[in-house]
C-alpha cells in the first residue's frame, strides 16, 4: 500500500511530499492529487536513471515530490532518500530565491533545510495510506 507524507517548510511557505510506493502508484496519485499525468517520457526516463528507484519531481511553485520504493531500513536506502531530499532542498531554496554559493563554507540554509526534511521523512509518524478509489 502506498503512503505519502507532506513535510511543511513554513519559513519558505512551501513543502514537499515524500511518496512511498511504486512508479505506477505515483502516477495514479499524481493524476488524482494534481490532475497531472506523470506517465510520460520524462517521468519514465527519470525513473530509469534513479538509484534504487528513488526520484524527485519538481513542480512550478517550488514544490517537490520525492518517491522512494519503501521506507528506508538500511544505510543504502537511507542514503538514496537523502540524495533525493538534497535535490528537493536545492529546488525549494532556488525557487525561494536563496542562491547556493560554493564559496561560502557555511550554507546553513541548505544544511538546516536538508536536516529538517531528512528528520521528518525518517519519522514514521505522519505517513498516510493513499486511497486510489474514485
N, C-alpha and C positions, 0 to 999 in steps of 0.2 A: 504494500500500500504506500503510495507516495505521500510525502509530508512536505510542508512548507512553513517557514518562519520568517516574519518580517522583522528586520533589525532597524530600529529608528536611529537616526543620527540628527538629533534635534538641532544642534548648533548649525548644521548646514541645511536644515529644513527639507531633508530627504532621507532616504534609507535604501536598503537593499533587501531582496528576498533570497533566502537560501532554500533551494528546492532539492529534496532528496527523492530520487526516482529515476526512471528510465528516460531516454530521449523521447520516446513515444508519449510517456506520461507528461513530460514537459511540454510537448507540442499541444496536447489536449488542454492542459492547464493554461498555457499561454493564450490559446484561442478563446477559452472560456473567460479568463480573467481580463485580458486586454483586447479581446476581439481582434487578435493578431495571430496569424498563422505562421509559426516558425518552421513549417515544413517546406523549406526552400533550399536552394543550393548553398547559400552562405552558411545557413544553420548546419546543414549536413557536413560541409567542409570543416566547420569549426569543431564539430564533434569528432571527426576523423583525426584531427590533429592533436586533440587534447590527451594529456597523460591521464591514465586511469579513468577516462570517461568524464572528468570534471571539465566544466566550461563556465564562462561568464558571458552574459549578453547585455548590451547596453541599450538604453532607450534614450530618446532625445532630451529628456528632462533631468539628466544626471542620475537616473535610477538604473540599477543593475540587478540582474538575477544571476546567482551563482548556482550551478547544478552539480551535484555530486551523486554518484550512484547509490551510496549507502552512508550511514553515519560512520565517521572515522573511528576505527577500533585499533589502529596501529600507526606507527610513525610515518609510514609511506602514505597512507590515506590522509593523515593529518597534514602532511607537507603539501599534498596536492590541493587540499582545501585552502591552506594559507596562500599558496601560489595564486589561486583564483581570487581570493579575497584581496590580494595586493592589486590585481587588475581592477577590481571594483573600487578599491581605495583611490587609485590614481584617477579613475574616471570620475568618481564623485567629487574629488577635490578639484580636478581640472575644470569640471563643469561649474563649480562654485567659485572659480577664479583664483584658486590657490595654486600657484605655479611651483613645481618642483625645481629646486636649484641644486645641482650636484656639487656645487662649490661650497654649499652650506653643510657642514658635517652634522648638523642637528636634525633639521627637517622634522621637527616634533609634530606638526600637523599630520604628517603621513604615519609616523610611528604610533601616535596615540589612536588615530582612527583605525589602523590595522589591528592594534591591540583590542580595541572596543569590538570590532567586527568578529575577530577570532574568538574572543571570550564568549560572546553571545552565540556564535554559531556552534561552539562546542558544548554549550549548556543544553541539556536535553529538554528542559522545560521550555514551553512556548511553541513547540512544533505542533502543527495541526494536521490531521489527516485530510487529504484532498478528496473532495467529493466530486466525482465526474458525472454524476447523474444530472439530467436536464431539469 
